[in-house]
Amino acid sequence: MSIAATQKRGFGAFLWDYLTTVDHKKIAHLYLVGGGFFFLLGGIEALFIRIQLIKPENDFISAGLYNEMITMHGTTMIFLAAMPLFLGLMNAIMPLQIGARDVAFPFLNSLGFWLFMFGGILLNCSWFLGGAPDAGWTSYAPLSIQSPGHGVDFYTIGLQIAGAGTLIGGINFLVTIVTMRAPGMTYMRMPLFTWTTFVTSVLILFAFPALTVGLFLLMFDRMFDSAFFDVALGGNTVIWQHLFWIFGHPEVYILILPAFGLFSDIFSTFSKKRLFGYTAMVFATILIAFLGFMVWAHHMFTVGLGPVANSIFAIATMAIAVPTGIKIFNWLATMWGGSISINSAMLWALGFIPSFTIGGMTGVMLASAVADYQYHDTYFVVAHFHYVIVGGSVFGILAGIHYWYPKMFGRILHEGMGKAAFWIFLIGFNLTFFIQHFLGLMGMPRRYWVFLEDQGLDTGNFISTIGAFLMGVAVIILLINIIYTAVKGEKAPADPWDGRTLEWAIPSPPPFYNFKQTPLTRGLDPLWIEKTEGKGKMTPAEPLGDIHMPDGSILPFIMSLGFFVAGFGFIYQVDHNAWLLAVFAGIGTALICMLIRSLKDYHGYHIKKEDLEREAD
Amino acid sequence: MKGMGKIKALFLLSFLAIVLAGCGKENLTALVPKGTGAETSMNLILLSTLVMVFVFAVVIVVYVIALVRFRKKKGQENYIPKQVEGNKTLETVWTVIPIILVLILAVPTVAATFELADMSKSGDGVNIEVTGNQYWWHFNYKGEEIQTSQDLYIPTGEKVYLNMISSDVIHSLWIPSISGKMDVNPENVNKMYIEAKEEGVYWGKCAELCGPSHSLMDFKVVAVSPEEFDQWVSDMQNVDPKAQPQDAVAQEGKDLFEEKSCMGCHAIGSSPAAVGPNLTDFGNRSKIAGFLEPNEENLVKWIMDPESIKPGNKMTGNYPAVSEEEAKKISAYLMQLKPSDITPESAGK
């Protein structure tokens, strides 16, 4: 294969290319498309929820279906939308930011994606096969144990498969950052987005095993008559909450830290200033991650752990406000004295500051255990975590997409539509969630299928629903923008924003080998240094030579398909033994793929020096 | 600064909406506390809100000034700002001040946490064993031989101790205007105390997802003066479950109630907890099924098809079919079960 092979081909070849690709940039496209699809699905579920709550005692959807909607909305948005979209951005950009040609394990990268995708599809198959999980995204035992039908089984197995994919992705990023930085790219010269990718990957590495264990226990209780959570047989239901939140709380930081990183890059680029307090930002990130592991029981203040545990976890939680505050003020100081230009990427970043500040502050309010006796499990909490996850993570994803779209796809998103989508989304978002703080305190618990008439909750819920529709409109504008850009979008230069980091030093979109010659990094914001001090492009750290590239492979796809089939087998073998065939067939397929991968040598191929020389700069 | 104007307008609109909606229904909202627990929580809510509004104001002021002053102006295309590394003094300031703010909040939080967990006086107070069920609440007045459900009578100005356990899944007992919530787990007894400062009927809710009818698992706390409470206790203790109703229709209803094996799940009088709610004071109940207006029409609907009212409840399908005629008779019987003159209506005034 030579460079010329990336020419126009038929759809079959195009599809085959994506099914077998191990290129981190194409895997990023897959993550963005897959995560984007689930984001739309989760959004539709959200609209169903809000339509049901537009007026008191509404009968738009039934109680059972409503519980399925809330469960799938939460599960989808957290596991199948927000996280994969960040993994997509990380895949697209992080290797470029450290001057690498690829990730450390390209094959595993592909496997991670396909496991996520098949896990997500499996989970959503439940809609068509007798009902989705309905015990909430947290699936608290014993409700999840007693839930009839196979809904919760789809939850345990679907998330197990998708979670394995995420874990593989996290490990891959860790190894990539540790081993594949370009010469001169020391840890303290890495862009903040790379830093947060690194710390997020550490969180994934330590948090996901807790989820894996919890899901296994739940699966065994439901399918194989174990009794980890069955009180009648000596089990304990609170154990599930501990396991879930030991995973679940760090998960919140898995969702927010990458956003912190990319906002740091965006603020510094569009203020034309280096990040204020870089060292403090790095250590604040690490501190937040560390504390994130220590505070899980603040989700359990009302469980009855007693005043000692509640006090300890209250104080530990409040402590997170300190490093987070450092970050907010450092971003403000980055803009201070700069030359701020505002485009749609920067707008999302600017919208993030007040939104996330509200979310963070209500977080501190929630940390006050006794106040939480009122907030807990009400719309106040719903408002709080949407201010964090939408105002932080989703704004982050959208900022990242606008910022890096030219790099990823070689075209610039339409600014007018970008700005319109931002303003409509911002207004809709605040209409939806700000009022929910008050709804919660006025006596509206979360996960309520109906609220009763004459309880003073009508106006708030009505406004909230209107806001949700505005957010929907904004997402539609974004979709139109993406389609419009694909057809008529402005072609992007290598460095459309006057960028500071390495990804802007190569063409948009980058060639499949990324850097023709590995760049030499002379400091923080390496491209900026070269632009202000010298010739405006990176000095190579090596002479031009052959580049070794890995082979593509269909094995990750087939392997994941195997687990997908085995998943169905596990779910239905409780009904009929014949389904064990699917278990054996699926696991067998996966094992054979592993065997092939282990025994067959994959040599990859080389791009010849002469071919590289022929390519224009 | 067109953008900021819009954000401000937005907040204004939200606040306006809040004002229009008031602070919610008085016997439901946590914003107008009527009990000790709710008051302690409210004090912390106010303190933390003050701190947070202060922080938010500082952030927004810096943010707006930065955006206005340092926005790229025309003719500045090639201007390159000074590349500042950081500032130790500033960064120390915005590390130390948040630590102080957190401490201001942490100390009263810890104090309140221990205060609300203090059960040392439980021997002196009224002790009630609460059982959470899908989707109703059972109350057993310890030492008083009173079993009831859905309407929880308590004396005002006294700490009432609740010992709570669940018979099935996790529930969470919440009476926003009197007290914060506490989970009701299947494996261990959770304890909390509630204290109402004023007489009234307060709305209680289940706050932990417990199945399809989670949102309908409401109950009422009926706070009455200590004298009225004593009166109610003695009235309840003197109920004769065998007593024959005065009127003929109710009499027929009583027979049907036994015939249709309603007694298999429900109890009248102080016999121990059964599968379904204890119906001793059913005629006085403030609501049917926790949320419906207490009239015969609703009760007939409930008896004929509970599923249509509370999806996933455990009554559906557990008794022989009942005709509308029969349901009316049973209703007549249940609605005349009024053991006491102390009722939610008299407490609500």
Chai-1 contact restraints between the chains, C-beta under 6 A:
chainA,res_idxA,chainB,res_idxB,connection_type,confidence,min_distance_angstrom,max_distance_angstrom,comment,restraint_id
A,A63,B,P212,contact,1.0,0.0,6.0,A-B,restraint_1
A,A63,B,P311,contact,1.0,0.0,6.0,A-B,restraint_2
A,G64,B,P212,contact,1.0,0.0,6.0,A-B,restraint_3
A,G136,B,L209,contact,1.0,0.0,6.0,A-B,restraint_4
A,Y140,B,I170,contact,1.0,0.0,6.0,A-B,restraint_5
A,P142,B,V169,contact,1.0,0.0,6.0,A-B,restraint_6
A,L143,B,V169,contact,1.0,0.0,6.0,A-B,restraint_7
A,V231,B,P186,contact,1.0,0.0,6.0,A-B,restraint_8
A,V231,B,E187,contact,1.0,0.0,6.0,A-B,restraint_9
A,N236,B,E187,contact,1.0,0.0,6.0,A-B,restraint_10
A,K272,B,P81,contact,1.0,0.0,6.0,A-B,restraint_11
A,K273,B,P81,contact,1.0,0.0,6.0,A-B,restraint_12
A,R274,B,Q83,contact,1.0,0.0,6.0,A-B,restraint_13
A,F276,B,G86,contact,1.0,0.0,6.0,A-B,restraint_14
A,G277,B,G86,contact,1.0,0.0,6.0,A-B,restraint_15
A,G277,B,E91,contact,1.0,0.0,6.0,A-B,restraint_16
A,A280,B,E91,contact,1.0,0.0,6.0,A-B,restraint_17
A,T302,B,K181,contact,1.0,0.0,6.0,A-B,restraint_18
A,T302,B,M182,contact,1.0,0.0,6.0,A-B,restraint_19
A,T302,B,D183,contact,1.0,0.0,6.0,A-B,restraint_20
A,V303,B,D183,contact,1.0,0.0,6.0,A-B,restraint_21
A,G304,B,D183,contact,1.0,0.0,6.0,A-B,restraint_22
A,G304,B,N190,contact,1.0,0.0,6.0,A-B,restraint_23
A,P307,B,T113,contact,1.0,0.0,6.0,A-B,restraint_24
A,P307,B,F114,contact,1.0,0.0,6.0,A-B,restraint_25
A,P307,B,A117,contact,1.0,0.0,6.0,A-B,restraint_26
A,N310,B,T113,contact,1.0,0.0,6.0,A-B,restraint_27
A,S311,B,V110,contact,1.0,0.0,6.0,A-B,restraint_28
A,S311,B,T113,contact,1.0,0.0,6.0,A-B,restraint_29
A,A314,B,T109,contact,1.0,0.0,6.0,A-B,restraint_30
A,I315,B,A106,contact,1.0,0.0,6.0,A-B,restraint_31
A,M318,B,V102,contact,1.0,0.0,6.0,A-B,restraint_32
A,M318,B,A106,contact,1.0,0.0,6.0,A-B,restraint_33
A,A321,B,P98,contact,1.0,0.0,6.0,A-B,restraint_34
A,A321,B,V102,contact,1.0,0.0,6.0,A-B,restraint_35
A,V322,B,P98,contact,1.0,0.0,6.0,A-B,restraint_36
A,V322,B,I99,contact,1.0,0.0,6.0,A-B,restraint_37
A,G325,B,P98,contact,1.0,0.0,6.0,A-B,restraint_38
A,I326,B,T95,contact,1.0,0.0,6.0,A-B,restraint_39
A,F329,B,W94,contact,1.0,0.0,6.0,A-B,restraint_40
A,L332,B,V62,contact,1.0,0.0,6.0,A-B,restraint_41
A,L332,B,Y63,contact,1.0,0.0,6.0,A-B,restraint_42
A,L332,B,A66,contact,1.0,0.0,6.0,A-B,restraint_43
A,M335,B,A66,contact,1.0,0.0,6.0,A-B,restraint_44
A,W336,B,A66,contact,1.0,0.0,6.0,A-B,restraint_45
A,G337,B,P81,contact,1.0,0.0,6.0,A-B,restraint_46
A,G338,B,F70,contact,1.0,0.0,6.0,A-B,restraint_47
A,G338,B,P81,contact,1.0,0.0,6.0,A-B,restraint_48
A,S339,B,K72,contact,1.0,0.0,6.0,A-B,restraint_49
A,S339,B,Q76,contact,1.0,0.0,6.0,A-B,restraint_50
A,S339,B,Y79,contact,1.0,0.0,6.0,A-B,restraint_51
A,S339,B,P81,contact,1.0,0.0,6.0,A-B,restraint_52
A,I340,B,F70,contact,1.0,0.0,6.0,A-B,restraint_53
A,I340,B,R71,contact,1.0,0.0,6.0,A-B,restraint_54
A,I340,B,K72,contact,1.0,0.0,6.0,A-B,restraint_55
A,S341,B,K72,contact,1.0,0.0,6.0,A-B,restraint_56
A,I353,B,Y63,contact,1.0,0.0,6.0,A-B,restraint_57
A,T357,B,F56,contact,1.0,0.0,6.0,A-B,restraint_58
A,T357,B,V59,contact,1.0,0.0,6.0,A-B,restraint_59
A,M361,B,M52,contact,1.0,0.0,6.0,A-B,restraint_60
A,M365,B,S48,contact,1.0,0.0,6.0,A-B,restraint_61
A,S368,B,L44,contact,1.0,0.0,6.0,A-B,restraint_62
A,S368,B,S48,contact,1.0,0.0,6.0,A-B,restraint_63
A,S368,B,L105,contact,1.0,0.0,6.0,A-B,restraint_64
A,S368,B,T109,contact,1.0,0.0,6.0,A-B,restraint_65
A,A369,B,T109,contact,1.0,0.0,6.0,A-B,restraint_66
A,A369,B,T113,contact,1.0,0.0,6.0,A-B,restraint_67
A,V370,B,T40,contact,1.0,0.0,6.0,A-B,restraint_68
A,V370,B,S41,contact,1.0,0.0,6.0,A-B,restraint_69
A,V370,B,L44,contact,1.0,0.0,6.0,A-B,restraint_70
A,V370,B,A112,contact,1.0,0.0,6.0,A-B,restraint_71
A,V370,B,T113,contact,1.0,0.0,6.0,A-B,restraint_72
A,V370,B,L116,contact,1.0,0.0,6.0,A-B,restraint_73
A,A371,B,S41,contact,1.0,0.0,6.0,A-B,restraint_74
A,A371,B,L44,contact,1.0,0.0,6.0,A-B,restraint_75
A,A371,B,I45,contact,1.0,0.0,6.0,A-B,restraint_76
A,Y373,B,S41,contact,1.0,0.0,6.0,A-B,restraint_77
A,Y373,B,G180,contact,1.0,0.0,6.0,A-B,restraint_78
A,Y373,B,K181,contact,1.0,0.0,6.0,A-B,restraint_79
A,Q374,B,A30,contact,1.0,0.0,6.0,A-B,restraint_80
A,Q374,B,S41,contact,1.0,0.0,6.0,A-B,restraint_81
A,Q374,B,G180,contact,1.0,0.0,6.0,A-B,restraint_82
A,D377,B,A207,contact,1.0,0.0,6.0,A-B,restraint_83
A,D377,B,E208,contact,1.0,0.0,6.0,A-B,restraint_84
A,I427,B,L10,contact,1.0,0.0,6.0,A-B,restraint_85
A,N430,B,L10,contact,1.0,0.0,6.0,A-B,restraint_86
A,F434,B,S14,contact,1.0,0.0,6.0,A-B,restraint_87
A,I435,B,S14,contact,1.0,0.0,6.0,A-B,restraint_88
A,F438,B,I18,contact,1.0,0.0,6.0,A-B,restraint_89
A,L441,B,A30,contact,1.0,0.0,6.0,A-B,restraint_90
A,L441,B,L31,contact,1.0,0.0,6.0,A-B,restraint_91
A,M442,B,G24,contact,1.0,0.0,6.0,A-B,restraint_92
A,M442,B,T29,contact,1.0,0.0,6.0,A-B,restraint_93
A,G443,B,L28,contact,1.0,0.0,6.0,A-B,restraint_94
A,G443,B,T29,contact,1.0,0.0,6.0,A-B,restraint_95
A,G443,B,P176,contact,1.0,0.0,6.0,A-B,restraint_96
A,P445,B,K205,contact,1.0,0.0,6.0,A-B,restraint_97
A,P445,B,A207,contact,1.0,0.0,6.0,A-B,restraint_98
A,R447,B,L209,contact,1.0,0.0,6.0,A-B,restraint_99
A,Y448,B,S215,contact,1.0,0.0,6.0,A-B,restraint_100
A,W449,B,S215,contact,1.0,0.0,6.0,A-B,restraint_101
A,V450,B,S215,contact,1.0,0.0,6.0,A-B,restraint_102
A,L452,B,F291,contact,1.0,0.0,6.0,A-B,restraint_103
A,Q455,B,K25,contact,1.0,0.0,6.0,A-B,restraint_104
A,Q455,B,L28,contact,1.0,0.0,6.0,A-B,restraint_105
A,G456,B,G24,contact,1.0,0.0,6.0,A-B,restraint_106
A,G456,B,K25,contact,1.0,0.0,6.0,A-B,restraint_107
A,T459,B,A21,contact,1.0,0.0,6.0,A-B,restraint_108
A,G460,B,A21,contact,1.0,0.0,6.0,A-B,restraint_109
A,I463,B,A17,contact,1.0,0.0,6.0,A-B,restraint_110
